[in-house]
Amino acid sequence: MPPKKKPGSAGGSKKGKGKEPASLEALEVAEKLVKTTTEVETLMRELAFQTSQNNALRAAMEEQRGRLTQLAEQLERKAKDRQELTSDMARQYKSMQAEMAVKIGTLEGQAGDLTDRLNATNAALAQCGRERDAIVSEKNAALEDQQVKMSYMSSQFESMLSDTLSKMHRKLETVSNRWKENDSINLSDVNQRRLTDFHLTRLTLGFSDEKAKKLEA
């Protein structure tokens, strides 16, 4: 933009008046240059500050992006681990459920077998009780029969013994009478021992003392 001319400059000296506008223009240019330089410096500082802020924000964004990526990976791993854990727990639950079903079936079978064995044992025990009662009854009947037989045999034996003793007594009386009739009867040692077994002596058989002493001598 050309500098404005001052009024009345046309009637003055050409040399003196021609140098003044050039210096003013140079001054204005210098002022503008300084002002522009200052503005440029200010803008440069602002640009450097903004650049620094942008770099800081960009670094922060990168850091946040890295953290977000890391968190996303952690979440993905946790989700995968949770899924695997859930699947593993489901498998273990199904396996345990199957094992429990097998064990329950086995225990129910064993319980049924034990019940059958118990019923069989009770039946056998009842049968043994009946057989024992029958055997006891049979033994008691046999014992009563034996007792009856023993009583009968005892009475028969007593009767036979009584008859035998009566016969022996009669025989002894007959022998005693014979000895009384004949005092010269000699008794052998065997007959004397037999008489002694029956607690009999010549005296009891009717011998006199003198005859008995002679016979004993």
C-alpha positions in Angstrom: 0.0 0.0 0.0 1.7 3.3 -1.0 2.2 5.9 1.7 -0.2 8.8 1.8 1.2 12.2 0.8 0.9 15.0 3.2 -0.9 18.2 2.2 1.3 21.0 1.0 4.1 18.7 0.0 3.9 19.8 -3.6 5.1 23.5 -3.0 8.2 22.4 -1.0 11.7 21.4 -2.0 11.9 18.2 -4.0 15.0 16.9 -2.3 14.1 17.6 1.2 10.5 16.5 0.9 11.3 13.3 -1.2 13.4 11.6 1.6 10.8 11.9 4.3 8.1 9.4 2.9 10.8 6.8 2.3 11.9 6.7 5.9 8.3 6.6 7.1 7.6 3.7 4.8 10.7 1.9 6.0 9.7 2.5 9.6 6.3 1.2 9.0 7.8 -1.9 7.2 10.2 -2.4 10.1 7.3 -2.1 12.6 5.2 -4.5 10.5 8.2 -6.9 10.3 8.7 -6.8 14.0 5.0 -7.2 14.6 4.9 -10.0 12.2 8.0 -11.6 13.6 6.4 -11.4 17.1 3.2 -12.9 15.8 5.1 -15.6 14.1 7.1 -16.3 17.2 3.9 -16.3 19.2 2.3 -18.6 16.7 5.3 -20.8 16.6 5.2 -21.1 20.4 1.5 -21.8 20.3 2.1 -24.3 17.5 4.9 -25.9 19.6 2.7 -26.0 22.6 -0.2 -27.4 20.6 2.2 -29.9 19.0 3.4 -30.9 22.5 -0.2 -31.2 23.7 -1.1 -33.2 20.6 1.9 -35.5 21.1 1.0 -35.9 24.8 -2.6 -36.6 23.9 -1.5 -38.9 21.1 0.8 -40.8 23.5 -2.1 -40.9 26.1 -4.4 -42.2 23.4 -1.9 -44.8 22.4 -1.5 -45.8 26.0 -5.2 -46.0 26.5 -5.5 -47.9 23.3 -2.9 -50.3 24.5 -4.6 -50.7 27.8 -8.0 -51.2 26.1 -6.4 -53.9 23.9 -4.8 -55.5 27.0 -8.2 -55.4 28.8 -9.9 -56.8 25.7 -7.4 -59.6 25.6 -7.8 -60.3 29.3 -11.6 -60.3 29.0 -11.3 -62.6 26.0 -9.0 -65.0 28.0 -11.3 -64.8 31.0 -14.3 -65.5 28.8 -12.4 -68.4 27.2 -11.3 -69.7 30.6 -14.8 -69.3 32.0 -16.2 -71.2 29.0 -13.6 -73.9 29.4 -14.2 -74.1 33.2 -17.9 -74.2 32.6 -17.5 -77.0 30.0 -15.1 -78.9 32.3 -17.5 -78.5 35.3 -20.4 -79.7 33.1 -18.4 -82.7 32.0 -17.4 -83.5 35.6 -21.0 -83.1 36.7 -22.2 -85.4 34.0 -19.4 -87.9 34.8 -20.2 -87.7 38.6 -23.9 -88.1 37.8 -23.3 -91.1 35.7 -21.0 -92.6 38.4 -23.6 -91.9 41.0 -26.3 -93.6 38.9 -24.1 -96.6 38.5 -23.3 -96.7 42.2 -27.0 -96.3 43.1 -27.9 -99.1 40.7 -25.2 -101.3 42.2 -26.3 -100.6 45.8 -29.9 -101.2 44.9 -28.9 -104.5 43.4 -26.8 -105.4 46.5 -29.7 -104.4 48.7 -32.0 -106.6 46.7 -29.6 -109.5 47.0 -29.2 -108.9 50.7 -33.0 -108.8 51.1 -33.3 -112.1 49.2 -30.6 -113.7 51.2 -32.2 -112.4 54.4 -35.5 -113.8 53.5 -33.9 -117.1 52.5 -32.0 -117.1 55.8 -35.1 -116.4 57.8 -36.9 -119.2 55.9 -34.0 -121.6 56.6 -34.0 -120.5 60.2 -37.7 -121.1 60.5 -37.2 -124.5 58.9 -34.3 -125.3 61.2 -36.6 -124.3 64.2 -39.3 -126.6 63.0 -36.8 -129.4 62.4 -35.3 -128.8 65.8 -38.7 -128.9 67.4 -39.5 -132.1 65.6 -36.2 -133.6 66.7 -36.7 -132.5 70.3 -40.2 -133.9 70.2 -38.9 -137.2 68.7 -36.0 -137.3 71.3 -38.5 -136.6 74.1 -40.8 -139.3 72.9 -37.8 -141.7 72.5 -36.6 -140.7 76.0 -40.0 -141.3 77.5 -40.2 -144.7 75.7 -36.7 -145.6 77.0 -37.8 -144.5 80.5 -40.9 -146.7 80.2 -38.7 -149.6 78.9 -36.2 -149.0 81.6 -38.9 -148.9 84.2 -40.4 -152.1 82.8 -36.9 -153.8 82.6 -36.1 -152.6 86.1 -39.3 -154.1 87.4 -38.6 -157.3 85.5 -35.1 -157.4 86.8 -36.3 -156.8 90.4 -38.8 -159.6 89.9 -36.1 -161.9 88.4 -33.7 -161.0 91.2 -36.3 -161.6 93.8 -37.1 -165.0 92.2 -33.4 -165.9 92.0 -32.8 -164.9 95.6 -35.9 -166.9 96.6 -34.6 -169.9 94.7 -31.1 -169.5 96.2 -32.6 -169.2 99.7 -34.6 -172.3 99.2 -31.5 -174.1 97.9 -29.5 -172.9 100.9 -32.2 -174.1 103.2 -32.1 -177.5 101.5 -28.3 -177.7 101.7 -28.5 -176.5 105.4 -30.9 -179.3 106.1 -28.7 -181.8 104.4 -25.7 -180.6 106.4 -27.7 -180.9 109.6 -28.4 -184.5 108.7 -24.8 -185.2 107.7 -22.1 -183.3 109.7 -19.2 -184.9 107.9 -19.6 -182.7 104.8 -16.4 -181.0 103.9 -16.5 -177.6 102.2 -13.9 -176.7 99.7 -12.1 -173.3 99.8 -14.2 -172.1 96.8 -17.5 -173.0 98.5 -16.3 -171.3 101.7 -15.5 -168.1 99.9 -18.9 -168.3 98.2 -20.6 -168.6 101.5 -18.5 -165.8 102.8 -19.7 -163.6 99.9 -23.3 -164.3 101.0 -22.3 -163.6 104.6 -23.0 -167.3 105.5 -21.0 -169.6 107.8 -21.4 -173.1 109.0 -22.9 -171.7 112.2 -25.7 -170.1 110.2 -26.2 -173.3 108.3 -26.7 -175.3 111.6 -23.3 -176.7 112.4 -22.3 -176.9 116.0 -19.2 -175.1 117.2 -17.1 -178.2 117.6 -18.1 -179.5 114.2 -17.5 -176.2 112.6 -14.1 -176.0 114.2 -13.3 -179.5 113.0 -14.4 -178.7 109.5 -12.5 -175.4 109.5 -9.4 -177.3 110.8 
